[in-house]
Amino acid sequence: MTNTIPSRLTAQDAAFLYWERANAPLHIGSLGVYEGLIPFERFVAQLDSRMPLLPRYRQRVVAVPFNLAQPTWEDDPDFRIQNHVHHISLPSPGSDEQLTELAAELFARPLDRAKPLWEMYIIDGLEGGRSGIVSKVHHCLVDGVSGIGLLMVILDLSPDPAPAPDPQPWNPGPLPSPASQLTDAFWAGMAQQREMLREFQESLIDPRSSLQRRQNMMRAVNLASPRWGQSMPRAPFATRLSPKRRVAFSEVSFVEVREIRTSLGGTVNDVVLAILAGALRRYLGGDDAGPEPRVAIPVNIRLEGEEGVLGNHLSCMITSLPIAEADPVARLQTVRERLDLLKRENQAGGLELLSRLAGQAPAPIQALAEGAPVTNPLVDMVCTNVPGPMIPLYSVGHLMLAHYPLVPLSFNMGLGLSVTGYNQQLYFSLMVDPNAVPDVERLKECLDESFLELRRAAGVEAFELPEFRGHSAGNGGAPVSQEAMVEEQKKEAG
């Protein structure tokens, strides 16, 4: 992971700072479960040796006086890795339930903006001699795709990696003075004005292209909310958030999900959303489940060659889930048809253009969001599906057994589902505000039941993974390479 982005936050990155609230911290993260006991001091030393590969991990966000420009990333003269990596021992018996509760509690705590915006917790005392690692990174630094990139830097492909280089001395300069920040802000503003002028000139030269962009934005808004401005019924978990969080985890075979897709059509992401729709149908009462929940689906918009770029490169699609449909195959077909329409109409591209337009507002205007009331008339929940590594990973020689993503809750959305792939499995995490979803374990059971129902309907048999799960056998037992798996996940996730 290289520092390939400018020091100044983009408007999209800064928005995750401005819209953060005490009851809705905006960091992303994960829980990894590992074989054996991870030695804390050795883990810290190895991570410290990799700090040159993680430049943002030693930088803090510094605001510009009067918010005249977006904040900047600056080397933190007070950085100490010991302030970011913590050691926790679970009390006996160290059950999975205890680990899950602890992960939710740790994830609910906001990150300290006076320091670099990340932290990790090494957890021992788990049953079976296992260890856990809870990771948190602020969303202004990474999105889900770049978060997986960070994971690949921190972890190893082998239990016996090459020796780490000797730690390099950390000699940062002082934080910038207000005068230098204001000077830089002036030139940043001039650069933004030049870019806006260039776009205006292009619109004069090619007015049809400018008109097409405006039409794309309006079509995206209409697709997101065909009843724009009208009062819409909301799902019961769309409510004002508390500071508390609960989480429940599940996992399914990626091979089985691919077989469902092959049997019934659609993409892996269609299958994930159909499973979610079936779970919510069960949880909310079957035929009496109420209005269709509206879900935001983040979409990676990185261009070719930008795979290693940090920061946020996101748009989204917004659709509703067909929870009134009792037949699982018909549910999947409806999900597929709705998403195919959004892709044909390029809803994600239109919403991305709308976001870029909002990002051209003066930085002081954008910063007003930090104290603005939080409203959300359109979306009830978020569902994110991020491709992950389909090979085993290790931390200081210890195999990662499971990798559960953790998604933040915000904008009065009391439920979020995050999905990622690892080592031939898909890992599901249901993050909830307990005031919105008081029985997340019941919702997790509904998710499992929905998957089994769809698998039966597709005629797919349970797939037994081999003991060493570095390669997958799909149709007819043919091996599937890591590269093919990752490329397929990338295509399916959007």
N, C-alpha and C positions, 0 to 999 in steps of 0.2 A: 504494500500500500504506500503510494508516494503522495507527496503534497502537490497535487496537480491542480488545485483551485486557488484563486486569489485570496489574499488575506481578508478582504472585506466580505461580509456575509451577503449573499444574494437576498432579494426581497422575500423569496420563498423560505430560505433558511431563517431569516429574521422573524418571519411570521410565527414560527414555532416558539420563539421567545416572547413575542408580544401577546400571543393568545394563551400563554400558559397561565394557570391559576393555581392557588394553593390547594384547591380540591381537584385539580386536573393537571398534574405535572405531565409535561410532554417529552418524556424520554422513551426510547424503545429498549428492548433487552431480551434476555433469554435465560433459561435454566438448563444447564448441562448436568447430567448424572454420569459419574465415572466409576470404573472399576478401581477398587483399592483405595488406599488413603493417600491423597495428594499432599506431599510435604509442603507446608506453607512457605517456609523460607526459600526453598528451592524454586517454587513457583514464582515468587516475587522477584528473585534474582534473574530468572529466565525472562520474565516480562520486562524487567528493567533493561536487559540487554537488547530488547527489541524496540525500545522507545524511539531510536532514530528512524525506524520504519513506520512509526505512528506519530508524526509530528503534532497533530492536533491534540494528542493525549498530554502534551506538555504546554499547551496554550490555553489561555482563558479568553472569554469574550469581554471586550472593553467597549463601553458605550461612548459615542461621540457627544461632546457638550451640546445641550439643547436638541439632541437627536437630529442634527443637521444632515447626517448621512447614516447609512446602516452601520451597526457595530463592526468591529474588526477582531480578528484573531491575533493575539499577541503572546509572545513567549512569557511564561509565568516565572518571574524571578524567585518565587517561593515554592516552586514545584518540588514535592517529595512524593515518591511513589507510595510510601507508607501511608499517606493521607487518602489513598484511593483504593487500596487493597486491604480487606479486613478478614479476620478469622473468627468463625463462629462454630461452636460445638452444639449439636442438638442434644437435648436431654434424652435419656433412655425412655422408650426403646428405639428412638430414631426412625420412626415409621415414615412411609411415603406421605401420609396425611400431614404429619408434622412438617415435613419438608415443603409441601405445597402451601401450607399456611404461612410458613416463614417467607417463602418466595413472594407471596402476595403482599405481606407486610413490608418487606424490604422494597418492593417495587413501588409501593404507594408513597414512599418518601421522596420529596423533591430533591433534586441535586443542588448543591451549593454553588451559586453563580460566581462566588468569589474565587473559585478554583476551576481548573479544567473540568469539563462537564462529563465526567464518567466515573464509575466506581465498580468494584467487583467484590464479591463475598465468597470466600472459600469456606465450605461447610463440611464438617466431618461429624462422626457419630451416627451415620445412617446404618440401618440394618444391613447385614451382609458385608460390612466393612467398606461400603461405598462412600464416595464423596460427591458433593454438589458444588457448582459454581453458578452464582447469580450475577449476571452482567447487566449494567445499565449505561446507556450512552444517550445524550440528549439528541432529540430529533433535529435540532438545528445543525448538528454535526454530520449525521448520517440519516439515510432512509433505509428501508429493509434490504435493498440490494447491496448498498455499500456497507451495511452492517455485516452481511455475510462475508464481504471482502475483508473486513477487520478480523472476523473469526478465523479466516484462513491464515492471517498473519500471526495471531496469538497462539493457535494450535499447530500441531505437527502432523505430517502425513505418515510418520513412522514412529514406533515406540522408541527408536534409537536414532534421533536426529543428529545431524552434525553438531559438534560443540559450538556453543554460542560465542560470538566474539566478546572480547573484553569490553566492559561498559565504557562508553566514551564520556569524558567530563561534560557536564552541563553548565555552560557559561552564558546564560541569557543576559541581554542588556536590560536596562530599566524599562518600565512601561512608558509609552509615549506621553509627552506633556500635552496639556489641553491645547496649547498653541499649535503644536505640530499636528494634532488631530484635526483642528479647524482648518489648517492649511490643506491637509489631505482631503478633507471633506469638500473643500472648495473645488479642488481639481476633479474629485469624483463626480461632483455635480455637473461640472463642465463636460465631462465625458458622457454623462447621461444625456445632457442636452444635445450634444453632437449626435448621439445615437438616435434620439427622437427626431432630430432634424433629418437625418439620413432616411429614416423610415417614412417621414412625411414626403420627402422628395421622391422616394420610390413609389409612394401612392399616387403622386401626380403623374409620374411617368407611366405607371401601369394601374389605372383606376379600377380596372376589372378585377385585378388581384386583390386590391384593398376591399372592394365590395364583396368578393368571395370570402375573405377572412371574416368580415362582419356577419355575413350570412351563416358561416360555420359556427360562430359564437352564439348567434341567436338560436340556431337549430339545436346546439348542444344544451342551451338553457331550457328550451322547450322539451327536449327529450328527458332532461333531468326532472322537470316538473311541468307536465302538460297542463296542470291546473294552477299555474303561477298566479300568486296573489289571492288564491282562494284558501279557505280554511280546510286543512287536511286532517283526517283521523290519524292518530299516532299509535304506534305500538306501546304497550305498557312499560317497556323498559326505556323509553325516551322520556327522561325526567331530569330535574336538577340533581347534580352529582354531590355526593358526600366525599370526604377525604379517604374513605375506606375502600379496600379492594379485596376481592376473592377471586380465586382462579381454579380451574379444573382442567386436567390434561387427558388426552386420549391419543391413540396412534393406530394407524392402519397400514397395511402393506401397499406400497406404491405400485407394485406389480398388479395387485388386485384392482386398484383404481384404474390403472391403464387397461386392464381387461374389461372392466365395466364400460369404459369409454369406447373400446373397440367393439363391444357387443351392441351398445345402444347409441353410439354416435356422440358427437360433441368433443369437448376438450376436457383435460383434467380439471381445469378451473370450473367448467360447467358442472362436472360431477361433484366437486366440493360444494358449490352453491346449492345443488339439488339435495345433498346430504343435509346442509344447514336448513333448507326450507322444510324438509321432512322433520327435522328435530324441533323446529319452532312450531310446526303444526301440532306435534304431539304435546309439546310443553304448554302451548297456549289453549289447548282444548279441542283438538280435532276439527270437526265441522263447525264448531263454535269458536274458532281461533281468533276471529276478529279481522281487522283490516290488514292488508298485506304490508309487512315491514319493508321499509325502503333502506337499501344497503348501499354504502359507498365502497367501491372496489378500487384501491390504488393501482395505478398503471405506471410501469417504468417507461420513461420516455428518453432514456439515454440513447445517444447515437452510436454508431459503430466507432470503436476506438475509445469510448468513454467508460468502459467497464470498471476501471480502477479509480474513477473520480469520486471523491467524497462529496458530502453535501446532498441536497435533495434535488432529484430530477424526476418529479412526479406529476402526474395528472390523475384523473379518476374517471370511472364510469359509475353512474347512479341508476339503479334499477330496483324493482320491487320483487319480492319472493312469493311464488305462487303457493301459499300455505293452504289455500282452500282446496287444492287438488289432492285427492286421496290416493291416486294411483302413482307410485314412484316413477314409473317409466314416463308417464305423461308430465310429471313434475320436471323431470330432466329435460324433456323435449321443450317445455315452455321456457325454462331457463335458457336453453340453447337458443331458441328463437329470439328471445328478448336481447340476449347479448350479441347475437349475430347482427341484429338491427342496429344496436349501438355502435358496433364496429364498422358496419357499412356506412353509417352516417358520421363516423369519426367523432363521436361525442367526446372522447378523451382529448382529441386534438383541439376541439372547439373550447372546451373548458380550460385547456392549457393556454390558449390564446387569451381567454378572459382573465386568467391569473396573471399573465404577463402584462396585460393592460393595467390591471390593478397595481402591479409592481412598479409602474411608471409614475405613480403618485409621489409627491415629495415625501422624503423620509420622515419629516416631522408629522405628516398626516398619517402615514402608516403606523408610526409609533403610538398614536392615540388609541390604537386597539388594546394597548396594555391595560387600560383602565375601563374599557368599554364593556357594557353588559353583553353577556354571551347569549346569542339567540341562534336557533337552528330550526327553521320551519320545514326543512326538506328531508333530512336523513335521520333514520332511527338507530342505525348501527354501522360498524365498519367490518369488512371481511377482507383480510389481506393474505395473499398467497405468494410467498417468496421462494424461488428456486434455491435449493441448498446442495451441499456436497453429498454425492451418493457413494462416498467411500468412507471407511473408518478414519476418525481423527483421534489424536492423542494429546494429552497434556502432561508434560514431564514424565512420559512413559506410560501413562494410564489411559486406557481406551475409554472414549466417550460412548456410553451405552445409549443415551437418549439425549435429544436436543429439542426443548420446548420453547417456542418463541413467546415473547410477552409484548402485548400491544397496549398503548396508552388509551385512556378514555377521556373524551373531551366533548365540548359542544352539546352537553345534555344527552349524550349517548351512553347509557348505562350498561351496554353490552358490546363486546368486540370479540371476533373470532380471528385468530392468526394461525396460519398454516405454513409450515416449511418442510422441506425434504431433507433427510439425512440417512445415509447408509441403507437405502432401499425402503425406507419407511416414510410416511407422511405423519408429521406430529401436529396435533390440534391443541390449541390453548384457548379456553373460554375465559376472558377477563370480564369481571362484572363489578358493578357497584352493588353491594348487598341490599341497599335500599330499593334498587330497581329489579334485581334478580335475587331474591332471598335464598333460593335453593339451587345453587349452581351445580351441585352434584346431580340433582334430578335432570337438569338440562344436559349434563354430560351423558347420562344414561340415555336420554332421548337421541343424542347425537350418535351414540353407538348403535342404538336400535335402528335409526334411519339408515346408517351405512349397511347393516346386515340385511335390511329390507331391500335396499337397492341392489345389493350384491346378489341376493336370491332371485330378484326379478330379472337380472341380467344373465342368470345361469352361470355365474362365476364361482368356481370352487376356491376354498381357502388355500392359500399358498404358503407352504412351509419354507422358511428361509434356511439356507444352509448354515452350518456352524460358523464358518468364516463368511461375513457378509460384505466382502469387498466387491463382488460382482453379482449381477442379477441374472436369473434365468427367466425369460419371458415366454413368448409363444413357443410351444414345443420344447422348452428347456434350453433354447438358444441363449448364449451369454449376451448380455447387453453391456457395452462399455460405459465407463464413467463419463466420457465426453458426450456420448449419445444421450445418456440419461439427463445430463445437465442441459444440453441443447434442447431436448424435448421439453424439460420443465420450463425453460425460458419461453418457449413458444406457447405452452399451455397456460402459463400464469396470467397472461393478459387476456 
